[in-house]
Amino acid sequence: MIFTIASKDLKSMFASPLAWVVLTLVQLAAGFLFFKRLDDFLQVQPQLVQMASPQGFTELVAVPMFYAMAGLIMLIAIPLLAMRLFAEERRNQTMVLLTSAPVSMTDIVLGKFVALMGMLLIIFALIALMPLSLAATTRLDYRFLAVVILGLTLLAAALGAVSLYVSTLTGQPIIAAIGAFGAMVLLAVLGDQLAGNLEMRGLSVLAALAQVFSPVRNFATLSRGVIDSYAVACLLLLALVFLALTVRQLEARRLRGRG
């Protein structure tokens, strides 16, 4: 049932002009960043050859592009794609039909989450094709690239769950998008500052707990090509927390007899 709901929502996304606009904007931005970084790399390549252990194409072109795209995807793509998953159902008065169907609320939430992640993975795959297109003519650090893509996927999962929860709080998709954007900015700024301040004061246990709500810090760790199990756990836990909150919110609305 989860994948049935996911398939329906994914098809609905592709039937909407919004998904194609998001895909186009993200690819244009990724293409610009890729060619800009590639041009800079080609200009400094003669100097890199003279170094003992120079950074390569992956470190100077591919990874910075993914890091820059993480911000764009976090602040624009995820809120716009997630805003309609529940808010539009409520606006169109179809949420009552969905919640009254013989399917658990958990399945509904996970189905919509899988649809969102499916769209985001398509975006990531298209971005990854850019550096991979030069694999025959340059040396790529595939492990480094794989860890960065893993980090970006986990970041998207965590922030996608946040956006999904915000989408249950309103019946207006545009308000859901603005709310998700605001929630992500708060997590990116306040979460990181809180974890940093606690760490500076020697409160390592509290800092470790606060790091769960600092997705950007966790992604930054993975973007260095190091698989930090705690950073991975924090991103997964953040996603699970907000998915659970989404299920709870919808269960509460169903008990009150509201769609």
C-alpha positions in Angstrom: 0.0 0.0 0.0 2.9 2.4 0.7 4.2 2.0 -2.8 0.7 2.3 -4.3 0.3 5.7 -2.6 3.9 6.7 -3.5 3.3 5.8 -7.2 0.1 7.8 -7.3 1.7 10.9 -5.7 4.8 10.6 -7.9 2.7 10.5 -11.1 0.7 13.4 -9.7 4.0 15.4 -9.3 5.0 14.8 -12.9 1.5 15.8 -14.1 2.0 19.2 -12.4 4.0 22.0 -14.1 5.6 22.8 -10.7 7.7 19.6 -10.6 9.0 20.3 -14.1 9.8 23.9 -13.2 11.7 22.7 -10.1 13.6 20.1 -12.2 14.5 22.7 -14.8 15.6 25.4 -12.3 17.7 22.9 -10.3 19.4 21.5 -13.5 20.1 25.0 -14.8 21.7 26.0 -11.5 23.6 22.7 -11.3 24.8 23.1 -14.9 26.0 26.7 -14.2 27.8 25.7 -11.1 29.4 22.6 -12.7 30.8 24.5 -15.7 32.0 27.4 -13.5 33.8 25.0 -11.2 35.2 23.1 -14.2 36.5 26.3 -15.8 38.2 27.3 -12.6 39.7 23.8 -12.3 41.1 23.9 -15.8 42.7 27.3 -15.1 44.5 26.1 -12.0 45.3 22.6 -13.3 48.9 23.6 -14.5 49.7 24.7 -10.9 48.1 21.5 -9.4 50.4 19.3 -11.5 53.5 20.8 -9.7 52.1 20.0 -6.2 53.1 16.9 -4.3 49.6 15.8 -3.4 47.2 18.1 -5.2 43.4 18.0 -5.0 41.7 16.5 -7.9 38.6 17.0 -10.0 36.3 15.4 -7.4 37.5 17.7 -4.6 37.6 20.9 -6.7 34.6 20.5 -9.0 32.1 17.7 -8.1 32.0 18.1 -4.3 31.7 21.9 -4.2 28.9 21.7 -6.8 27.0 19.2 -4.6 27.6 21.3 -1.5 26.2 24.4 -3.3 23.2 22.4 -4.6 22.4 21.2 -1.1 21.4 24.7 -0.2 19.3 25.2 -3.3 17.5 21.9 -2.8 17.0 22.4 0.9 15.6 25.9 0.6 13.7 25.7 -2.7 13.1 22.3 -4.1 12.0 20.4 -1.0 9.5 23.0 0.3 7.9 23.4 -3.2 7.7 19.6 -3.8 6.4 18.8 -0.3 3.9 21.6 0.1 1.2 20.0 -1.9 1.4 16.4 -0.4 -1.0 17.1 2.4 -1.9 20.7 2.2 -3.4 20.3 -1.3 -5.3 17.2 -0.2 -7.0 19.3 2.4 -7.6 22.2 0.1 -9.2 19.9 -2.5 -11.3 18.2 0.2 -9.8 14.8 -0.7 -8.0 14.3 2.7 -11.2 12.9 4.3 -11.4 10.2 1.6 -7.8 9.3 2.0 -7.9 9.0 5.8 -11.2 7.1 5.8 -9.7 4.4 3.4 -8.7 1.0 4.9 -5.1 1.9 5.3 -3.1 3.0 8.3 -2.0 6.6 8.7 1.6 5.4 8.9 1.3 3.9 5.4 -0.2 7.1 4.1 2.7 9.2 5.5 5.4 6.8 4.4 3.8 6.6 0.9 3.9 10.3 0.5 7.5 10.4 1.9 8.6 7.8 -0.5 7.1 9.8 -3.4 8.9 12.9 -2.3 12.2 11.0 -1.9 11.7 9.4 -5.4 11.5 12.8 -7.0 14.5 14.1 -5.1 16.5 11.0 -6.0 15.7 11.7 -9.7 17.1 15.2 -9.2 20.3 13.9 -7.5 20.8 11.4 -10.3 20.6 14.1 -12.9 23.1 16.2 -11.0 25.5 13.3 -10.5 25.5 12.6 -14.3 27.4 15.9 -14.8 30.7 14.8 -13.1 30.2 11.2 -14.2 30.0 12.3 -17.8 33.7 13.1 -17.6 34.7 9.8 -16.0 36.4 8.6 -19.2 38.7 11.7 -19.4 39.4 12.5 -15.8 40.1 10.7 -12.5 37.1 10.5 -10.2 37.2 9.6 -6.5 34.1 7.4 -6.6 34.1 6.7 -2.9 34.3 10.4 -2.0 31.5 11.1 -4.5 29.3 8.3 -3.1 29.7 9.5 0.5 28.7 13.1 -0.5 25.7 11.8 -2.4 24.7 9.7 0.6 25.0 12.8 2.8 22.8 14.8 0.4 20.2 12.0 0.3 20.1 11.8 4.1 19.9 15.6 4.4 17.0 15.5 1.9 15.3 12.7 3.9 15.5 14.7 7.1 14.3 18.0 5.7 11.7 16.3 3.5 10.2 14.8 6.7 10.2 18.3 8.3 8.4 19.7 5.2 5.9 16.8 5.2 5.0 17.6 8.8 4.5 21.3 8.0 2.3 20.4 5.1 -0.2 18.7 7.6 -0.6 22.0 9.5 -2.4 24.0 6.8 -4.7 23.7 3.9 -2.8 26.2 1.8 0.2 24.8 -0.2 1.9 28.2 -0.5 1.7 28.6 3.3 3.1 25.1 3.7 6.0 26.0 1.5 6.8 29.2 3.4 6.5 27.3 6.7 8.8 24.5 5.6 11.3 27.1 4.3 11.2 28.9 7.7 11.6 25.6 9.6 14.6 24.6 7.5 16.3 28.0 8.1 15.7 27.6 11.8 17.2 24.2 11.9 20.2 25.3 9.7 21.0 28.4 11.8 19.7 27.9 15.3 20.4 24.1 15.4 24.0 24.6 14.4 24.6 27.6 16.7 23.0 25.7 19.7 25.2 22.6 19.1 28.3 24.8 18.7 27.6 26.8 21.8 27.0 23.8 23.9 30.2 22.2 22.6 32.2 25.3 23.4 30.9 25.3 27.0 32.1 21.7 27.4 28.6 20.3 27.5 29.4 17.4 25.2 26.4 15.3 25.9 23.9 18.1 25.3 25.9 19.2 22.3 25.6 15.7 20.9 21.8 15.7 21.5 21.5 19.1 19.9 23.4 17.9 16.8 20.3 15.8 15.9 18.6 19.1 15.1 21.5 20.5 13.1 21.2 18.8 9.7 23.6 21.1 8.0 26.4 20.3 10.4 25.8 16.6 9.9 25.9 17.0 6.1 29.0 19.1 6.3 30.7 16.2 8.1 29.7 13.7 5.3 30.6 16.2 2.6 34.3 15.8 3.6 34.1 12.2 2.3 34.1 10.6 5.8 31.3 8.3 6.8 30.5 9.5 10.3 28.1 7.0 11.9 26.8 9.6 14.4 26.1 12.2 11.6 24.2 9.5 9.7 22.3 8.5 12.8 21.4 12.1 13.6 20.0 12.7 10.1 18.0 9.4 10.2 16.7 10.2 13.7 15.6 13.7 12.6 13.7 12.2 9.7 12.0 9.5 12.0 11.0 12.2 14.6 9.2 14.3 12.0 7.6 11.4 10.3 6.3 10.2 13.7 5.0 13.8 14.3 3.3 13.8 10.9 1.5 10.5 11.7 0.5 11.8 15.1 -0.8 15.0 13.7 -2.9 13.2 11.1 -4.2 10.7 13.7 -5.3 13.6 15.9 -7.1 15.3 13.0 -8.9 12.0 12.2 -10.0 11.5 15.8 -11.4 15.1 15.7 -13.3 14.1 12.5 -11.4 16.7 10.4 -9.7 16.0 7.1 
